[in-house]
Amino acid sequence: MPEQEDRGNPSTSAGAAGGSRDEGVGGAVDWEAERRRRRARFLRELAEARALRDRVQPRRAKAARLRHAMRMRTFRW
């Protein structure tokens, strides 16, 4: 994955965030965009890890689905 290459080089993400703080209002927008990109990458990797776990442990995944369905059935709106 090309996203994982960014983790090994702290100067790219830290340098971009550090330089953008000095710019004022435009820097805040850049910082927020960087934060959203990092969050999106994290959520993608989390979903990928969950999907892998579900494939590797199908019985546990089925039990988790059933527990979730039971919680949703008993939840009162």
C-alpha positions as CSV (number, residue, x, y, z in Angstrom):
1,M,0.0,0.0,0.0
2,P,1.4,3.4,-0.8
3,E,-0.2,4.9,2.3
4,Q,2.0,2.8,4.5
5,E,5.2,4.4,3.0
6,D,4.2,7.7,4.6
7,R,4.4,6.2,8.1
8,G,8.1,5.4,7.7
9,N,9.0,9.0,6.9
10,P,8.0,11.3,9.8
11,S,9.3,14.3,8.0
12,T,6.6,14.3,5.4
13,S,3.6,14.4,7.7
14,A,5.2,16.3,10.6
15,G,6.9,18.7,8.3
16,A,3.8,19.5,6.4
17,A,1.8,20.0,9.6
18,G,4.6,22.0,11.3
19,G,5.0,24.3,8.3
20,S,1.2,24.9,7.9
21,R,0.8,26.1,11.5
22,D,2.8,29.3,10.8
23,E,0.6,30.3,7.8
24,G,-2.4,31.4,9.8
25,V,-5.9,30.7,8.6
26,G,-4.8,28.8,5.5
27,G,-2.6,26.6,7.7
28,A,-5.5,25.6,9.9
29,V,-7.4,24.4,6.8
30,D,-4.3,22.4,5.7
31,W,-4.0,20.9,9.2
32,E,-7.6,19.9,9.2
33,A,-7.3,18.4,5.7
34,E,-4.2,16.4,6.9
35,R,-6.1,15.2,10.0
36,R,-9.1,14.1,7.8
37,R,-6.7,12.2,5.5
38,R,-5.0,10.4,8.5
39,R,-8.4,9.6,10.0
40,A,-9.7,8.2,6.6
41,R,-6.6,6.1,6.3
42,F,-7.0,4.8,9.8
43,L,-10.6,3.9,9.3
44,R,-9.8,2.1,6.0
45,E,-7.1,0.1,7.7
46,L,-9.4,-0.7,10.6
47,A,-12.2,-1.9,8.3
48,E,-9.6,-4.0,6.4
49,A,-8.4,-5.6,9.7
50,R,-11.9,-6.3,10.7
51,A,-12.7,-8.0,7.4
52,L,-9.6,-10.1,7.7
53,R,-10.5,-11.1,11.2
54,D,-14.0,-12.1,10.0
55,R,-12.5,-14.2,7.2
56,V,-10.0,-15.9,9.6
57,Q,-12.5,-16.5,12.4
58,P,-15.9,-17.0,10.8
59,R,-17.5,-18.6,13.9
60,R,-16.6,-15.6,16.1
61,A,-17.8,-13.2,13.4
62,K,-21.1,-15.0,13.2
63,A,-21.5,-14.8,17.0
64,A,-20.7,-11.1,16.9
65,R,-23.3,-10.5,14.2
66,L,-25.9,-12.4,16.2
67,R,-25.1,-10.4,19.3
68,H,-25.3,-7.1,17.4
69,A,-28.7,-8.1,15.9
70,M,-30.0,-9.0,19.4
71,R,-28.9,-5.6,20.8
72,M,-30.5,-3.8,17.9
73,R,-33.8,-5.8,18.4
74,T,-34.0,-5.0,22.1
75,F,-33.0,-1.3,21.7
76,R,-35.9,1.1,22.2
77,W,-36.1,4.2,20.0
